[in-house]
Every structure is written in structure tokens, then in C-alpha cells.
Amino acid sequence: MLNCIVIGAGIAGLSSGIALHKAGHRPVIFEAYGAPSDGIGGFLTVAVNGFDALDTLGLKGAAAHLGFSTPLMSMYLGSNGKHLTDFDYGGTLPDGTTARTMTRSELYGMLREEASRRGIRIVYNKRLTTVEESHRGVRADFHDGTTEHGDMVVGADGLHSRVRKLIDPTSPAPRIIPLLNTGGIVPAGVLTPGLMDVESGRMKMLFGKRCFYCYMQDPEGRTWWFANPLQRSSEDPSTLDSTARKAWLTKLVAGDRTIMAAIVTATNDIIRPYTTSDFPSIPRWQRGRLVLVGDAAHAASPSSGQGASMAIEDAVTLGRSLQGLQPDSISGALARYENERKTRAEAVVEWGRRNAAPKIRGQFKRVFEDLVLPVVFRGIARKSEDNFEWVYGHHIEWDAANSGVS
């Protein structure tokens, strides 16, 4: 049994703790913040490959009750309402499971409760400073002067990972994507009856004149939406108060032939806009007894729709790679984990960046792209859905432990 120090109690850290426990080890999760993050964050979508990984951890049933099913998406031009194409969001698993959209807090809460049920300890207000390795194991030092000894360290500490810098001090900084992220949820009954122009479970995505955005309706009648305004050096909307933020967004979408302006106006709590980033590649995910999972290793653009799913895949692969191992075998197992995950993760990151590229539109580029996008999307629609099988059809065979097979 390995004593595993997991740094970070977000989606990646909690999933890793659960996977390591399944593999027969003793994880303890250390979180820099002083309390659980219930109610914090916006919403996300778990794709079918994420549900497949959750199934391996025995959690697909619990996750299937979160949020609502979103198996379909449609693309439109906001300037004139022209329909571009329709997509399935990854298809359907054999038992009927589809992609589901949920708040981050819902997924986080389910994982935290499951970690507690399995006896996994979570310690808060523990910000990692350094890690010392020896032939006997690792010692993790925290900002408050405390230490923890174990056999290995799992860095699930996100985009600005401390563990990543300890593994390789020359590791590159995140790559900025010139898009902001914001969004919100409109309660049922607030919008004018009959205004919504898309059925429940379908994401309506629009290339607006000044902003890319998406909205959808859940079975309860709530409207969920996000927007990706261009990040401009001349403005910082993250500093705007709630009223000014709403006015700023309304102005961005007001010139489109859509209902988005009404949706923004009806939203009471708009998420403070934040910058998006990704990692094209980092030199290494592991060194000795230290290893990375989730955004610490391969942050992808939100346009990939794969952030949570890939973090859960990492956790399952790591747990499987360490199943039944003793401390003297850790380094080799972590190298195999990196070898198995890195190529796929980097491909998903690049795919997400390509998905984000059409959203980055200045005025002159927009006019040109509004002419060519219908042709582009018709070509995409003609391609077989098998082109996305590599993303959504990924399966990790837990019983193939240490074989490198997935």
C-alpha cells in the first residue's frame, strides 16, 4: 500500500484520490483553500468518455443524476440567424448515457461526498511550498510550517501548479487564448413565455457579430448560457460590477438576430469574466515520485468541452498504473502513466484550440468568415462522426493494470 499525497481538492484531485483508493492505496488530499468550494464556479459538461471513466470508479450512476442531458448542439450565425450545422455531443454509451451539463459545484460535491464515504481524508488550508525526495519516500512542506511524509506526490493543483514547477522549473507558462469566459443561469419563468427557440438538451451556439455565445434550456425551464467575448487590451471587464457587466455584455450581443440580449438582461448573477488559457505541451509530467494530473499537466481550452472528462481519465489511468505496486516501483509506473496519457492529452488540447479559433473574430475577419463558415460547416457535417471517435470513444481498461493497454 502506497501513502499518496494529493495536492489539490478539485475535480482532478478528488478523482485521483478515489482512483488511488480503488487501487488499494492510502491517499490524503491537501487543499490550499481554507474550506470546501461548494457553490463556487460556473457550469461544465461531462462528455461520454468522462462518464465511461466515472463508470470505472463506480460513479457513473451518481453522476447521471447531476445536471441534465445535453446530447445535441447546433451552430448558427448570430448576424442573420443562418443555421450552419448540427452535431451530436459525443454520441451515446450502450446504456443510453449521453453528455450532461451540470454546475461545477454539483460534480465537485458528488466527488467530495464519495471521497468521504471511502474514508479519504481532505485537509484544508495547506498550500504546498516544496517537496523533498529520498530513497525512503517524499516529504511535502506546507506554508504553515507543517510537513507530510508519504511515498509519492500527485499534483492536481491546476493551471498554476506548484508541483509542475517542482518537477521541472523550466516548464512553460500557460498559453493565453484571447477569449474571455462568462455566463449564467436564468431561473424558470423569468423569460417571456415562448421566447426560447431551442428544445431542452440542445446547445444553440452562435457566432455573433461581436461575441461567440451559447444558450440551452434544461427540463425545469431554466436557461443556461455562456459567452466568449474577445479579450482586448483596452478593457478589463473583470473589474466591472454586476450592473456594468450586464450592460457590457448586452451591448456585445444586441446587434444580433437572436434572443441573447434578453437572456443576459434576465440574468441576475453573471459570472465575472475570466481569461482562458491552455498548455500546448510541457516537457514532462513526472519525475521520480512526483506526477501531474488534470489541468496541471494539460489544461485545454473550454472549447474542447473536455476539461473535467480528461481529468477523470487521468485519475483512472494513474490509479490503474499504480495498482498493486510497491514503493520501489513508483518511478517506472509514473513514466508509463505519462507515456499513455501525454499524446492523447496534447491532441485534445490542440483540438480545443482549433475549436476556439473561429471564435476569435475581429470586425473584418467576421465579415469574411460569415461568408465562408456555412461552406466550412457543411464540409464538417459531411464527414463521418467516426472522426470524433478518438475523443469520445476512449476507454480505459482497469484490469489491464501495468500493461499500457487502454
C-alpha positions as CSV (number, residue, x, y, z in Angstrom):
1,M,0.0,0.0,0.0
2,L,1.3,3.4,-1.0
3,N,0.8,6.6,1.0
4,C,-0.2,9.1,-1.6
5,I,-0.1,12.9,-1.1
6,V,-2.5,14.5,-3.4
7,I,-2.2,18.3,-3.9
8,G,-5.4,19.9,-4.8
9,A,-9.0,19.0,-3.9
10,G,-10.7,20.0,-7.1
11,I,-12.2,17.6,-9.7
12,A,-8.8,16.2,-10.7
13,G,-7.6,15.8,-7.1
14,L,-10.8,14.2,-5.8
15,S,-11.0,11.8,-8.8
16,S,-7.3,10.9,-8.2
17,G,-7.9,10.2,-4.6
18,I,-10.8,7.9,-5.4
19,A,-8.9,6.1,-8.1
20,L,-5.8,5.6,-5.8
21,H,-8.1,4.2,-3.1
22,K,-9.6,1.8,-5.6
23,A,-6.1,0.7,-6.5
24,G,-5.5,-0.3,-2.8
25,H,-3.5,2.7,-1.7
26,R,-4.0,5.4,1.0
27,P,-4.5,8.9,-0.4
28,V,-4.6,12.1,1.6
29,I,-5.7,15.2,-0.2
30,F,-4.3,18.6,0.7
31,E,-6.2,21.8,-0.4
32,A,-4.7,25.3,-0.4
33,Y,-8.0,27.0,0.3
34,G,-9.4,27.0,3.8
35,A,-12.8,25.3,3.1
36,P,-14.6,23.2,0.5
37,S,-15.6,25.0,-2.7
38,D,-19.3,24.2,-2.7
39,G,-21.3,26.7,-4.7
40,I,-18.2,28.1,-6.4
41,G,-17.7,28.2,-10.2
42,G,-19.9,28.1,-13.2
43,F,-21.0,25.0,-15.2
44,L,-19.4,22.4,-17.3
45,T,-20.2,19.4,-19.5
46,V,-19.1,15.8,-18.8
47,A,-18.8,14.1,-22.1
48,V,-19.4,10.3,-22.6
49,N,-15.7,9.5,-22.3
50,G,-15.8,11.2,-18.9
51,F,-18.8,9.1,-17.9
52,D,-17.0,6.0,-19.1
53,A,-14.1,6.8,-16.8
54,L,-16.5,7.5,-13.9
55,D,-18.1,4.1,-14.5
56,T,-14.7,2.5,-13.8
57,L,-14.7,4.3,-10.4
58,G,-18.3,3.1,-9.7
59,L,-19.6,6.7,-10.0
60,K,-21.5,6.8,-13.3
61,G,-24.8,6.2,-11.7
62,A,-24.3,9.1,-9.2
63,A,-23.1,11.5,-11.9
64,A,-26.1,10.5,-14.2
65,H,-28.4,12.3,-11.7
66,L,-26.5,15.6,-11.9
67,G,-27.5,18.4,-14.2
68,F,-29.3,17.5,-17.4
69,S,-28.7,15.6,-20.7
70,T,-27.2,17.7,-23.5
71,P,-26.5,15.3,-26.3
72,L,-27.0,17.8,-29.2
73,M,-25.6,21.1,-30.4
74,S,-26.5,23.4,-33.3
75,M,-24.3,26.1,-34.8
76,Y,-25.7,29.4,-36.2
77,L,-24.6,32.8,-37.4
78,G,-25.9,35.4,-35.0
79,S,-25.8,38.2,-37.6
80,N,-28.6,36.7,-39.7
81,G,-29.8,33.6,-37.8
82,K,-28.5,31.3,-40.6
83,H,-28.2,27.6,-39.5
84,L,-24.8,26.1,-40.1
85,T,-24.9,22.5,-38.9
86,D,-25.9,20.1,-36.1
87,F,-23.6,17.9,-34.0
88,D,-24.0,15.0,-31.6
89,Y,-22.1,15.8,-28.4
90,G,-20.1,12.6,-28.5
91,G,-22.9,10.1,-29.1
92,T,-24.4,7.7,-26.5
93,L,-22.9,5.0,-24.4
94,P,-24.5,1.5,-24.7
95,D,-26.7,2.1,-21.7
96,G,-28.1,5.3,-23.1
97,T,-25.8,7.7,-21.2
98,T,-25.2,11.0,-23.0
99,A,-23.1,14.1,-22.3
100,R,-24.6,16.0,-19.3
101,T,-24.3,19.7,-18.4
102,M,-24.1,20.5,-14.7
103,T,-22.7,23.0,-12.3
104,R,-19.1,22.5,-11.3
105,S,-20.3,22.5,-7.7
106,E,-22.6,19.5,-8.4
107,L,-19.8,17.4,-9.8
108,Y,-17.4,18.6,-7.1
109,G,-19.9,17.8,-4.3
110,M,-20.6,14.3,-5.6
111,L,-16.8,13.5,-5.7
112,R,-16.2,15.0,-2.3
113,E,-19.0,13.0,-0.7
114,E,-17.7,9.9,-2.4
115,A,-14.2,10.5,-1.1
116,S,-15.5,11.0,2.4
117,R,-17.6,7.8,2.1
118,R,-14.4,5.9,1.2
119,G,-12.6,7.3,4.2
120,I,-10.3,9.6,2.1
121,R,-9.0,12.5,4.3
122,I,-9.1,16.0,2.9
123,V,-7.0,18.6,4.7
124,Y,-7.7,22.3,4.0
125,N,-5.6,25.5,4.3
126,K,-2.5,23.6,3.2
127,R,-0.5,25.4,0.5
128,L,2.4,23.4,-0.8
129,T,5.8,25.0,-0.8
130,T,8.3,22.3,-1.6
131,V,8.8,18.5,-1.8
132,E,11.9,16.7,-0.7
133,E,12.6,13.2,-2.2
134,S,14.7,10.4,-0.7
135,H,15.1,6.7,-1.2
136,R,12.5,6.3,1.6
137,G,9.8,8.5,0.0
138,V,8.8,12.1,-0.1
139,R,8.3,14.9,2.4
140,A,5.9,17.7,1.5
141,D,6.3,21.0,3.2
142,F,3.4,23.5,3.5
143,H,3.2,27.2,4.0
144,D,2.1,26.9,7.7
145,G,5.3,25.0,8.6
146,T,3.7,21.6,8.7
147,T,5.0,18.6,6.8
148,E,3.6,15.3,5.5
149,H,5.5,12.2,4.7
150,G,4.5,9.7,2.0
151,D,5.5,7.5,-0.9
152,M,4.6,9.9,-3.7
153,V,3.0,13.3,-4.6
154,V,0.2,13.8,-7.1
155,G,0.0,17.3,-8.4
156,A,-3.7,18.1,-9.1
157,D,-3.2,21.8,-8.4
158,G,-4.4,23.3,-11.6
159,L,-3.2,25.7,-14.2
160,H,-0.6,27.4,-12.0
161,S,0.6,24.2,-10.4
162,R,3.3,24.3,-7.8
163,V,4.1,20.6,-8.3
164,R,4.7,21.2,-12.0
165,K,7.4,23.7,-11.2
166,L,9.0,21.3,-8.7
167,I,9.1,18.6,-11.4
168,D,10.6,20.9,-14.0
169,P,11.4,24.6,-13.1
170,T,11.7,25.4,-16.8
171,S,8.2,24.3,-17.6
172,P,6.5,26.9,-19.8
173,A,3.8,29.2,-18.6
174,P,0.2,28.7,-19.7
175,R,-0.6,29.9,-23.2
176,I,-3.2,32.7,-23.3
177,I,-6.2,32.3,-25.6
178,P,-7.6,35.8,-26.4
179,L,-11.1,34.9,-25.3
180,L,-12.9,35.6,-22.0
181,N,-15.3,33.2,-20.3
182,T,-18.5,34.3,-18.6
183,G,-22.1,33.0,-18.3
184,G,-25.0,32.5,-16.0
185,I,-28.3,30.7,-15.4
186,V,-31.8,32.3,-15.8
187,P,-34.4,30.8,-13.4
188,A,-37.5,29.2,-15.0
189,G,-40.4,31.6,-15.6
190,V,-38.3,34.8,-15.8
191,L,-38.0,34.9,-19.6
192,T,-41.1,35.8,-21.7
193,P,-43.1,32.6,-22.3
194,G,-42.4,31.2,-25.8
195,L,-39.2,33.2,-26.2
196,M,-36.8,30.2,-26.0
197,D,-36.1,28.9,-29.6
198,V,-34.4,25.6,-28.8
199,E,-35.6,22.4,-27.2
200,S,-34.3,21.1,-23.9
201,G,-31.0,19.3,-24.2
202,R,-29.8,21.1,-27.3
203,M,-27.0,23.7,-27.1
204,K,-27.5,26.6,-29.5
205,M,-24.1,28.0,-30.3
206,L,-23.9,31.3,-32.2
207,F,-21.1,33.2,-34.0
208,G,-22.3,36.7,-33.1
209,K,-21.1,39.9,-34.7
210,R,-19.0,40.8,-31.6
211,C,-19.1,37.7,-29.4
212,F,-19.5,33.9,-29.6
213,Y,-22.1,32.6,-27.2
214,C,-24.3,29.6,-26.4
215,Y,-27.6,29.0,-24.6
216,M,-29.7,26.0,-23.7
217,Q,-32.7,25.1,-21.7
218,D,-33.0,22.4,-19.0
219,P,-36.1,20.3,-18.4
220,E,-37.1,22.6,-15.5
221,G,-37.2,25.6,-17.8
222,R,-34.0,27.3,-16.7
223,T,-31.8,28.9,-19.3
224,W,-28.1,28.1,-19.1
225,W,-25.7,30.2,-21.2
226,F,-22.0,31.1,-21.7
227,A,-20.2,33.8,-23.8
228,N,-16.7,34.1,-25.1
229,P,-16.0,37.8,-25.7
230,L,-12.7,38.8,-27.2
231,Q,-10.1,39.8,-24.7
232,R,-9.0,43.3,-25.6
233,S,-6.0,45.2,-24.1
234,S,-8.1,48.4,-23.9
235,E,-10.6,46.9,-21.4
236,D,-10.8,44.7,-18.3
237,P,-14.4,43.6,-17.8
238,S,-13.4,41.5,-14.8
239,T,-13.3,44.8,-12.8
240,L,-16.9,45.7,-13.7
241,D,-19.6,45.5,-11.0
242,S,-22.7,43.4,-11.7
243,T,-24.7,46.2,-13.3
244,A,-21.9,47.4,-15.6
245,R,-21.1,43.8,-16.5
246,K,-24.6,43.2,-17.7
247,A,-24.6,46.4,-19.7
248,W,-21.3,45.5,-21.3
249,L,-22.5,42.0,-22.4
250,T,-25.8,43.3,-23.6
251,K,-24.1,45.8,-25.9
252,L,-21.9,43.0,-27.3
253,V,-24.9,40.8,-28.4
254,A,-27.5,43.5,-29.0
255,G,-26.8,43.7,-32.8
256,D,-27.5,40.0,-33.4
257,R,-30.8,38.5,-34.6
258,T,-31.0,36.3,-31.5
259,I,-32.6,36.3,-28.1
260,M,-29.3,36.6,-26.3
261,A,-29.7,40.2,-25.2
262,A,-33.0,39.2,-23.4
263,I,-31.2,36.3,-21.8
264,V,-28.4,38.5,-20.5
265,T,-30.8,41.1,-19.2
266,A,-32.8,38.4,-17.3
267,T,-29.6,37.0,-15.6
268,N,-29.1,38.2,-12.0
269,D,-25.7,36.7,-11.3
270,I,-23.4,36.9,-14.3
271,I,-20.0,35.1,-13.8
272,R,-17.1,37.6,-13.6
273,P,-15.3,37.3,-16.9
274,Y,-12.0,35.4,-16.7
275,T,-9.2,34.7,-19.1
276,T,-8.8,31.3,-20.8
277,S,-5.5,29.5,-21.2
278,D,-4.2,26.1,-22.3
279,F,-0.9,24.2,-22.4
280,P,0.2,23.1,-25.9
281,S,2.8,20.8,-24.2
282,I,5.0,20.6,-21.2
283,P,8.3,18.7,-21.2
284,R,7.4,16.2,-18.6
285,W,4.5,15.1,-16.3
286,Q,6.5,13.2,-13.8
287,R,9.9,12.9,-12.1
288,G,10.9,10.3,-9.5
289,R,7.9,10.2,-7.1
290,L,6.1,13.3,-8.4
291,V,3.4,13.3,-11.1
292,L,0.7,15.6,-12.6
293,V,-2.9,15.1,-13.4
294,G,-5.6,17.3,-14.9
295,D,-5.0,21.0,-15.7
296,A,-1.6,20.9,-14.0
297,A,-0.5,18.7,-16.9
298,H,-2.6,19.6,-19.9
299,A,-5.1,22.4,-19.5
300,A,-7.3,22.6,-22.5
301,S,-9.4,25.4,-23.9
302,P,-13.0,25.3,-22.7
303,S,-13.9,25.0,-26.4
304,S,-12.8,21.4,-26.1
305,G,-15.6,20.5,-23.7
306,Q,-13.1,18.0,-22.2
307,G,-11.6,19.6,-19.1
308,A,-13.4,17.5,-16.5
309,S,-13.6,14.4,-18.6
310,M,-9.8,14.4,-19.2
311,A,-9.1,15.0,-15.5
312,I,-11.2,11.9,-14.6
313,E,-9.4,9.9,-17.3
314,D,-6.1,10.9,-15.9
315,A,-7.2,9.8,-12.4
316,V,-8.4,6.3,-13.6
317,T,-5.2,5.8,-15.7
318,L,-3.0,6.8,-12.7
319,G,-4.8,4.5,-10.3
320,R,-4.7,1.6,-12.7
321,S,-1.0,2.2,-13.4
322,L,-0.2,2.0,-9.6
323,Q,-2.5,-0.9,-8.8
324,G,-0.7,-3.4,-6.6
325,L,2.7,-1.6,-6.8
326,Q,5.2,-1.2,-4.0
327,P,7.3,2.0,-3.4
328,D,10.3,0.9,-5.3
329,S,8.2,0.6,-8.5
330,I,6.7,4.1,-8.4
331,S,9.0,5.8,-10.8
332,G,8.5,3.3,-13.6
333,A,4.8,3.2,-13.1
334,L,4.5,7.0,-13.3
335,A,6.6,7.0,-16.5
336,R,4.2,4.5,-18.1
337,Y,1.3,6.7,-17.0
338,E,2.8,9.7,-18.7
339,N,3.6,7.7,-21.8
340,E,0.0,6.5,-22.0
341,R,-1.7,9.9,-21.4
342,K,0.5,12.5,-22.9
343,T,-0.1,12.0,-26.6
344,R,-3.9,11.9,-26.2
345,A,-4.0,14.9,-23.8
346,E,-1.9,17.0,-26.1
347,A,-4.1,16.1,-29.1
348,V,-7.2,17.1,-27.1
349,V,-5.6,20.4,-26.2
350,E,-4.8,21.2,-29.8
351,W,-8.3,20.1,-30.9
352,G,-9.7,22.5,-28.3
353,R,-7.6,25.4,-29.6
354,R,-8.8,24.7,-33.1
355,N,-12.3,24.8,-31.9
356,A,-11.6,28.1,-30.2
357,A,-10.0,29.7,-33.3
358,P,-13.3,30.6,-35.2
359,K,-14.5,32.5,-32.1
360,I,-11.6,34.9,-32.3
361,R,-13.1,37.3,-34.7
362,G,-12.4,41.0,-35.3
363,Q,-14.8,43.0,-37.5
364,F,-13.1,42.4,-40.8
365,K,-12.5,38.8,-40.1
366,R,-16.1,38.4,-39.1
367,V,-17.5,39.7,-42.3
368,F,-15.3,37.3,-44.3
369,E,-16.0,34.3,-42.1
370,D,-19.7,34.9,-42.1
371,L,-19.5,34.2,-45.9
372,V,-17.3,31.1,-45.6
373,L,-18.5,29.5,-42.4
374,P,-21.6,27.9,-44.0
375,V,-19.3,26.1,-46.5
376,V,-16.9,25.1,-43.8
377,F,-19.6,23.6,-41.6
378,R,-21.3,21.8,-44.5
379,G,-18.0,20.1,-45.1
380,I,-17.7,19.1,-41.4
381,A,-21.2,17.8,-41.4
382,R,-20.5,15.5,-44.4
383,K,-17.6,13.9,-42.5
384,S,-18.3,10.7,-40.6
385,E,-18.9,11.0,-36.8
386,D,-16.1,8.4,-36.6
387,N,-13.7,11.4,-36.9
388,F,-14.6,12.2,-33.3
389,E,-14.4,8.7,-32.0
390,W,-10.8,9.2,-30.8
391,V,-12.1,11.9,-28.4
392,Y,-15.4,10.4,-27.2
393,G,-14.8,6.7,-27.6
394,H,-11.8,6.4,-25.3
395,H,-12.0,3.6,-22.8
396,I,-9.5,2.7,-20.0
397,E,-9.5,-1.0,-19.1
398,W,-8.8,-1.1,-15.4
399,D,-7.9,-4.8,-15.4
400,A,-5.1,-4.1,-17.9
401,A,-3.0,-2.8,-15.0
402,N,0.6,-2.0,-15.8
403,S,0.2,-3.4,-19.3
404,G,0.0,0.0,-21.1
405,V,-3.2,-1.1,-22.8
406,S,-6.3,1.1,-22.9
